[in-house]
Amino acid sequence: MHAAVTEEQREIRRTVRDLLAKRAGPRETRAAVATPEGYDTDLWHRMSTTLGLPGLTLPEAYGGVGCGLAELALACEETGRALAPSPLLATTGLAAPLITALGTEGQRAALLPSLADGSLTCALVVPGVSLALALGLTGDDADGSWAGGGRAGGVQARTADGGWRLYGEAAQVLDGHSAGLLLVAAHAGGFARSRTLLFLVRGDAAGVVRHRQPTLDLTRSQASVHLRDVEAELLGEEPVDVPGALAGAGRAAAVMVAAEAIGAARAALDRTVDHVGTREQFGRPIGSFQAVKHRLADLYVQVEAAHSLAYCAAREPDADGGLGGLALAAALEALRAVAGETIQLHGGIGFTWEHEAHLYFKRATADELLFGPARRLRARAAERTGLFGDSGPPGGGPREGAGGIRGDGAGGGRDGDGGGRRVGTSWPSARV
């Protein structure tokens, strides 16, 4: 099923694709990730000023375009197709929704216009190693134990001289080394009155120490952020529903990451189709062999199914039924399957680290580590919809392999095929 695309949405897709085709090829991507920022700053400037991507979903009153999540998903599909490194996910997907939802009128007026035009980038600083849990994608942790739980560890906040001071650290912060503004999740009130709050911290503030970390996927820059008695500004006014706002941002971020994964999967599948159509074995292209056709047909169907689910979630971003998590799970599995087959079907050259196939494989693996795994995304969706009732699934936890919650074959089939027959016996007729 393909949802109708408006002329405006087609134009968004076309303009983003044209720009990235000129400025974000594999060679340009490898050069961009080697810069101190981890992305092409000139390309980001063009994406921001010419295309307006950072402000695509922000209100017009704050310099945004006022579009919906579906338009942003189309743009993300194109950035994922090119694997273009940029602060778009960290700034527009994670930070901007939180500032919009919780910030005071003064904070929104001061920050959102700069986020919309790309002159200011922002990173969400979440302590611990479970960004997906903090965003409500893989579990419900309303007490904020991922942020320190009021005990030692994480980031702690205390009042001093009428303001706030932060102390602590976070190890995996997307684009945290280059962001001009940090949005920090911290615990306040000690253990007895523990609560999670969000704070605004300037990236160059005294006491902030940031280091870019080596990562599996170089197109997803991460940093360690250390806060040593740093002056901070509370986002919004107490009382604030930080877990609820994080969950809302998580639903939007899930759609963005899913769209990026679908774009990457389609690009990898395109490359594979081109390769098997020209590589010959036994005097004929390997793409003419039925076994290869079956494998590619399976991948095509899996990517298209993930695409339909992702855009369904994009059109219902406020639904609390776990649709965003389901879309993300399907997209991550599709990218993982396509990336693996891309390496296999490219033969010996596909196993070299220098080949583009590994860029997609690393993106698939890193995204699932950051935002998954897929089985937990599905289990969380099952909890939200009450699939197993109040008592939960048999055995006290998500059932893996029964009813298809787990997608690794234990539920009656391998990844993506749902335990059914192979689909199609001919070459995929449509270009992905």
DRENVO-441389 format. One record per residue: x, y, z of N, C-alpha, C in turn; residue in one letter. Coordinates in pm, whole numbers, plus 50000, padded with zeros to 5 digits. Example, Ala and Ser with C-alpha at 12.3 -4.5 7.8 and 13.67 -1.06 7.14 Angstrom:
BEGIN
513194943150780512304955050780513204967050780a 512854977550708513674989450714512905000350787s 
This chain:
BEGIN
500844988250000500005000050000500895012450000m 500625021749907501355034249899500395045749926h 500695053650029499855065150059500045075749950a 499015083449925499085093949823500115104349864a 500895108849767501915119049789501495131549715v 501485142749784501075155349723502195160949636t 501855170649556502855177049470503925184049554e 503505189949665504475196449754505445186249812e 504945174749850505805164349904506755158849798q 506275157549675507165153049567508295163149546r 507965175949558508985186249539510025185749651e 509585183049773510525181549885511475170049856i 510935158749815511765147249785512755150349672r 512265156749567513115159349451514255168849484r 513945179849555514975189649585516035184049679t 515615176449779516585170449871517445160349797v 516835152049713517595141949640518595148349545r 518175158949476519085165649382520295171549453d 520055177949568521175183949642522135173149691l 521595162549748522465152149804523175144349695l 522565143049578523235136149467524505143549425a 524475156749439525645164749401526685165749512k 526215165349638527115168749748527345157649849r 526695146249836526785135949941526935121949883a 527855120449788528185107249740529055099849840g 529375087049816530205079449910531535086149941p 532185091749838533475098349861533305110749948r 532285118649919532035130749999531645127250142e 530915116250159530515112150294531725108150376t 532635100550317533855096550390534695108650426r 534725118750338535485130850369534805138950479a 533475139350477532735147250576532915141750717a 532855128550732532965122750867534355124350924v 535335127450840536705129250889536955143450938a 536005152550919536165166250967535905166851118t 536365177351184536125178451329534635178351365p 533795184151281532355184351310531685170951285e 532255162951196531665150051163530645150851051g 530475162650991529555164350879530025176250795y 529475177250675529825188050583529035200550625d 529725210450682529045222350732528415230450620t 529065230750503528475238150391527205231350341d 527215217950337526005210750298524895213150399l 525225213050528524225215750631523645229850614w 524495239350579524005253050557523025253250440h 523315245950334522405245450220521105238250256r 521215227450331520025220250374519135229150461m 519765238050536519015246450631518425258750564s 519255265950488518805278650432518045276850301t 518545268150215517905266350084516665257450093t 516775246450168515675236850177514835238350303l 515385244350407514615246350530514315233650606g 515185223650597514885210750660514815211350812l 515715218550882515615218651029514305224351081p 513705233751005512465239951051511235234550982g 511355222950918510255217750838508995215550921l 509125210651045507965207851128507755218151239t 508585228351244508435238551347507355248651307l 506675254651405505615264351373506145276351296p 505345281751209505735293451130506015305551219e 505355306051334505555317351425506995318151475a 507715306851470509105306651517510085304651402y 509675308151281510575307151168510555293851097g 509665284951137509585271851073508705272050949g 508565260250889507765258950768506335255050801v 506135248050914504795244150956504255231750889g 505145223450833504705210950772504545200150880c 504145188350837503955177350930505105167450927g 504965157051007506005146951017506165138950887l 505105137950809505195130550682506185137350587a 506165150650582507115157850496508535156150546e 508725156550678510055154450734510545140250705l 509635130450711510015116750681510505115250538a 509865122350443510305121850304511735127150292l 512025138150361513375143550357514375133850421a 513975127650532514855118250600515125105850515c 514135101850437514355090450348515475093550249e 515545105950203516585109750109517945111150177e 517975116750299519255117450371519745103450406t 518805094250435519195080450460519695073650335g 519095076650222519545070850095521005074250069r 521375086650100522755091050078523655088350198a 523085083750310523825082050435524545095150471l 523885106350445524515119350466524585122550615a 525775124450670525875128250812525455142850830p 524625145350929524155158950957523555159251096s 523365171251154522735172351287521205171851280p 520615167651169519175168351152518435160151257l 518855147751280518165139251377518285144751518l 519505148451558519715153351694518995166451720a 519035175551622518465188751641516955188951619t 516525184051502515115184951465514285173551520t 514885161651531514135150151576514045148651726g 515095152451797515145150151942514995162952024l 515745173351991515775185252076514615194752050a 514385198051923513355208151892511965204451944a 511505191851932510175188651987510085190652138p 511185188052209511175189752354511115204452392l 511865212852320511825227152348510445232752314i 509855227952206508515232452167507465228452270t 507595216252322506585210852413506715216552554a 507935218352602508135221852742508635235952766l 509245242152667509855255152688508845266152717g 509315276152789508505287952810508405295852680t 507515305552676507385313652555508695320752523e 509375325652627510655332252606511705322852552g 511755310552603512725300852555512445296852411q 511175294752379510835291152241511195302452145r 510885314752184511175326052097512675328152080a 513455324952182514895327052175515625315952099a 515085303652104515835292252051515295286751920l 513995285751906513435278851789513785285551656l 513785298851643514185304651515515605300851474p 516515300251571517895296451539517995281651504s 517175273251566517145259151528516535257551389l 515515265651357514825264351230515715268051112a 516585278051130517445282151018518795275051018d 519005265951113520225258051114521425264851172g 521295277451216522445284451274522815279151411s 521875272351477522115266251607521755251451599l 522665243051643522385228751652522285224851798t 521575214251824521315210251962521435195251976c 521885190752091522025176452119521325173052249a 520615161852249519945156952370520925148352448l 521235152752570522195145652656521415136852752v 521445123852726520755114152810521805105252875v 521915105153008522885096553074522585081753050p 523555073553076523365059153058523595055252913g 523205043052882523445037752748522155033452680v 521015038952725519735034852668518925046952626s 519285052652512518505063652457517095059052423l 516975046752372515655041552335514745040352456a 515275036752571514475035752692514045049552739l 514945059252733514585072852775513485078552687a 513485074952559512475079952467511195071752469l 511135061852556509935053752569509725043952455g 510765040752379510615031852265510705017252302l 511515014052402511715000052438511244996652578t 510635006052647510145003352782509565015752844g 508975014052960508375025053033509155026953162d 509935037653167510775040253284510485054353333d 509245056253380508775069553416509565075753531a 510175067553617510895073353729512255078853687d 512635076553560513875082353510515125076253567g 515105063453601516305057053654517435056953553s 517095058053422518135058953320518975071653336w 518455081753403519165094353420519875095253554a 519985084353625520685084353752519825080153869g 518515081553854517595077053957517735083954089g 518345096054092518525103054218519705098054297g 520365087654248521525082254317522795087154246r 523925081754288525175085254222525135080354079a 525765087653990525765084053849524805092753772g 524895091953641524045100253557524425114853571g 523435123553561523645137853578522735142653690v 523305149453786522565154553901522465169653893q 521315174853935521075189353934520835194254076a 521365206054106521125212054237520935227054220r 520185232854311519975247354307521115254354379t 521505265754325522575273654386522435288154341a 522355297154440522265311654412521115314854318d 519985308254339518805311054260518805304854122g 519825297054090519905290453961520155275553977g 520515269153867520765254753868522205251853827w 522765241553888524105236753853524025221753827r 524755217253726524735203153687526105196853706l 526045183953745527285176353762527015161953718y 527885156753632527725142853588528245141153447g 527855130153385528375127253252527415118253175e 527545118553045526795109852954527775104952848a 527635092452811528665086152727528305085552579a 527025085352544526635083652404525655094452365q 526175105752322525355117352287525475119852138v 524385118452065524415120751921524785135251891l 525835137051814526345150251775526655159151894d 526975152952006527225160652127528515168552124g 529475164952040530755171852037530695185051962h 529705186751874529665198551789528455207451814s 527485202951890526235210551909526505223551984a 525855234051941526005246752011525195247652138g 524185238952151523335238752269523135224352313l 523195222152444522965208952500521655209052579l 520825199052553519585197252628519795185252718l 519995187652847520485177552939519365172353027v 519215159153031518285152653124519025149953254a 518515155153364519205153753492518185151453603a 518675145653712517835143253829518045154253931h 516945158453990516975168854092516225164054214a 516535169854329515805166954451516375155554533g 517505149654489518045138454565517185126154552g 517435116154637516715103554627515295104554680f 515105112354786513785112954849512755119654759a 513145130554691512215137854606512715137754462r 513195126554420513815125554288512825128254177s 513265135954078512475138653959513425141853845r 513015138653726513825141353609513395154553547t 514375163153519514135175953456515055177553336l 514715186853247515555189853132516135203853149l 517405205253111518105217853130518805221953000f 518895234952980519605240652866520995244752909l 521995240152835523385243152866524085247252736v 524795258252740525575262252622526705252452599r 526955249352474528005239752444529385244452487g 529595257652491530905263052529530925268152673d 529945264152754529885268952892531055263652973a 531445271153075532535267053162532155254153235a 533055244553234532815231853300532295220953209g 532025224153082531565214152986532785208652911v 532965195552919534065188852849533455178352757v 533775179552627533175170552529534265163952445r 534075151152420535025143652338534265135252237h 534625136352112534025127852010534545113552027r 533635103952022533975090152047534065082251915q 534955072351909534955063451793533675055151790p 533075054051674531805046951661531865037251544t 531005027151550530915017751439530455024851312l 529415032851323528885040351209529395054651219d 530335058251134530935071551141529955082451100l 528875078851030527895088850989526955092451103t 527025085551215526255088851336527265092751444r 527685105151445528685109651542528125109251683s 528955104351775528585104051916529725109851998q 529385114852115530385121052201530105117752346a 531145118652426530985118252571530935132752620s 530015135552711529835149052764529995148552915v 530925156252966531185157053109530795171053158h 530015171453262529545184053319530115185453459l 530895195853481531555197953609531075211053670r 529985210153750529415221753816529095232653713d 528265228953616527955237553503526675245253529v 526685257953494525475266153506524465261853400e 523215260453441522195255453349520895263053370a 520055262553268518735268953274517665258153261e 516715258153352515645248353349514775250553226l 514485239853153513585240753038512145240553089l 511425251253064510045252153110509965256153256g 508805253953312508555257253452507935245253521e 508415242453642507835231053716506405234053757e 505545223553762505835209653727505765207253577p 506635198753528506655195453385506625180253370v 505995175753264505885161453236507035157553143d 508215155853198509395152553116509265138853052v 508865128253126508715115153059507725115452944p 506615122652961505635123652852506195130852731g 506955141752755507545149152645508615140852574a 509395133352650510395124652590509745113752505l 508635108352554507935098152476507385103952347a 506885116352352506405122852230507525125152131g 508685129652181509835131352093510305117952038a 510175107452121510585094152077509745089051961g 508435091951964507585087451854507975094251723r 508285107251730508705114451609510075109551563a 511005107651658512345103051621512295089051561a 511385080651610511265067051555510885067551407a 509985076651371509585077951231510755083151147v 511505092751200512655097951127513705087251102m 514035079751205515055069151190514545058251097v 513255054951108512675044951018512755049550874a 512445062250848512515067450712513945067250660a 514905070850744516305070250703516715055950670e 516275046450752516625032450728516015027450597a 514805031650568514165027550442514915033450323i 515295046150333516075052150225517395045050204g 518075041650313519345034450302519135020550242a 518075013750285517795000350232517505000950082a 516755010850039516455012149897517705014949816r 518575023649867519815026749795520705014349784a 520815006749894521634994649892521054984249797a 519724983149795519084973649704519274977849559l 519194990849532519454995749397520864991949351d 521844994249439523224990949404523364975949378r 522694967949455522794953449439522154948949308t 520984954649277520314951149151521204954749032v 521824966449037522734970348928523924960948918d 524454956849033525644948449033525354934548977h 524284928249023524004914548977523534914448832v 523144926048781522764926648640523954927348547g 525124930748601526324931948518527404921648550t 527394916648672528404906548709528024893048650r 528954887048577528664874548509529344862748577e 528664851648570529204838948620528624827848532q 529474818548492529064807748400528484813448270f 529034824948229528634830548102527334838148101g 526764841548218525504848848223525464857348349r 524704868348350524624876648470524064868548587p 524624870748705524144862948819522714866848856i 522274878648813520894882548839519884874348762g 520324866648665519394858348589519114845048658s 519864841948763519644829348834518424830748926f 517594820348929516344821149004516574823249152q 517624817149208517884818749352518164833349387a 518894840349299519194854449324517914862649310v 517084859649211515824866649194514944865249318k 514894853249374514084851149494514574859549611h 515884859849629516444867449740516124882349725r 516274887549605516004901749583514514904849592l 513684895649547512244897749559511814898349704a 512364889649787512074889949930512464903449991d 513654908249955514114920950008513214932449964l 512834932249838511974942749785510654943449862y 510034931949884508764931549956508954936350100v 510044932450163510284936450301510474951550313q 511204957450220511414971950222510114979350197v 509314974550101508044981250072507074980350189e 507054969050257506184967750375506614977350485a 507924978550508508424987850608508105002250568a 508195005250440507875018650390506415022250419h 505505013250392504085015950416503815018250564s 504435010250650504215011650793504795024850844l 505965028650792506605040950838505755053150804a 505195053650683504415065350645503025065150707y 502535053650744501325053050824501585059250961c 502735055951021503105061851150503355076851138a 503915081151024504185095451005502905103550998a 501835097550950500575104650940499755103951069r 500195095851163499535095051293500595095951403e 501355106951408502485107751501502085108151647p 500855112251677500435113451816499755100951870d 499605090951785498995078451831499895071751933a 499325067252044500115061252151499995045952148d 499805040452030499665025952020500935018951981g 502055026051982503315019851949503555018351801g 502785025951717502935024651573504325029051527l 504845039751589506185044251553507235033851584g 507115027251698508055016651734507975004751640g 506745001151600506584990151504507204993751370l 506985006151325507575010551199509105010251207a 509635014751319511085014751336511635000551336l 510964991551404511404977551407511434971651266a 510374974051189510314968651053511404974750965a 511644987750980512654994350897514054989750933a 514334988251062515664983651103515934969451053l 514934960851061515104947251011515274947050860e 514534955550790514684956150644516074960750605a 516584971150670517924975950638518974965550672l 518804958950785519774948650823519794937350721r 518624933050675518534922250578519144926350444a 518804938450398519324943150270520834945050276v 521324950950385522764953350397523534940150397a 523014930150466523684917150468523714910750330g 522584911050260522534905250126523364913350027e 523464926450047524294934649960525744930149965t 526234927850086527604923050101527774909350036i 526814900450060526904886950005526884887149851q 525944894449793525764893949648526804902049572l 527554910449642528664917249577529914908449572h 529844896749633530964887449627532164892349705g 533364889149654534594892349727534784907049752g 534394915649656534574930049674533674935449784i 532534929049805531614933649908532134931750049g 533144923150066533684920550200534824929950236f 535214938850146536264948450177535674960450247t 536384965550348535874976850427535734989450343w 536494990250233536435002350152535185003050065e 534494992050047533324992049960532144998850029h 531275005149946530125012450000529155003450075e 529154990350046528224981350111528374981750263a 529594984150310529804983950455529274996650522h 529125007450447528495019350505527055016250546l 526345008750461524965004950493524914994750604y 525844985450603525864975250708526134981550845f 527064990950849527374997550976526195006051024k 525525012850931524355020650970523275011651028r 523035000150964522004990951013522324986051153a 523574982251175523974976851306523934987651413t 524464999451383524535010151482523145015151520a 522245016551423520905021451453520155011751543d 520344998751521519654989251606520234989351748e 521524991851761522114993151894521605005651964l 521405016551890520975029151950519485029351982l 518665024051891517225025951902516445012851916f 517095001751923516414988851929516794981452057g 516794968052048516624959751929515154958851886p 514954953051767513614952651708512624945151796a 513054934451859512114926551940511614934552060r 512454943352116512004951552228511074962752181r 511324967952062510394977852006509014971751990l 508954959351941507664952651924507034949152059r 507854945052152507314941752284506714953952352a 507354965452334506834977852392505504981452326r 505424979852194504174982552124503064973252174a 503414960852202502424951352254501924955752391a 502824961052474502414965952605501444977752593e 501764986952503500924998752487499524995352439r 499414985552352498114981952298497374971852384t 498024966852491497394956952576497184943652507g 498114940052420497974927852341497864915552430l 498574915552542498564904052631497704906252755f 496934917152758496114919852873496924925452987g 496284926653103496954932553219498034923653276d 497924910753255498884901653316500174900753239s 500214906453115501444905753037501554892552966g 502584890952886502754878652810503084866952899p 502794854752857503144843052936504624842752967p 504944838953090506344837953127506894850653188g 506054861053202506494873353268507244882853181g 507374880353054508084889452965507604887452824g 508104895752733507674894452595507994880752540p 507024874252481507254861052425508034862452296r 509144855852289509964856252170509704843652090e 509204845651968508994834251881507554830151870g 506684834551962505264831051953504514843251906a 503754841451799502954852551748503764862651670g 505054860251648505824868851560506364881351625g 506394882351760506984894251822508464895051791i 509084883851791510484883551757510614880351608r 511534887151542511644885451399512884878051358g 513374868751440514614861951404514414847551363d 513174843751333512934830151286512274821251388g 512344825251518511754816651619510244816451613a 509664826651547508214827351537507674820951413g 508414811951354507894804751239508404809951108g 509484817551106510034822250980511254830651005g 512014833050900513204841150918512834855950910r 513834864750931513564879050934512824883450810d 511694890250829511034897150721510034889050644g 510074875450650509134868350565507944862950641d 507924864850775506764861250855506424846650852g 507364838350811507134824050811506374819150690g 506084828150593505324824150475506224819950362g 505604818450244506354814350128507224825850079r 508224822350001508974832649932508044839649834r 508274852649820507374860449736508044863349603v 507384859649495507844863649363508864854049305g 508764851949177509724843449110510384850848995t 510134863648984510724871448876511424883648933s 512194889848848512954901748889512004912748933w 512324919949045511444931049085511314940948971p 510124943848929509904951948811510114966748836s 509914971048961510024985348992511374988349052a 511914999649018513155004049080512855008749220r 513695004949315513405007949453513855022049485v 
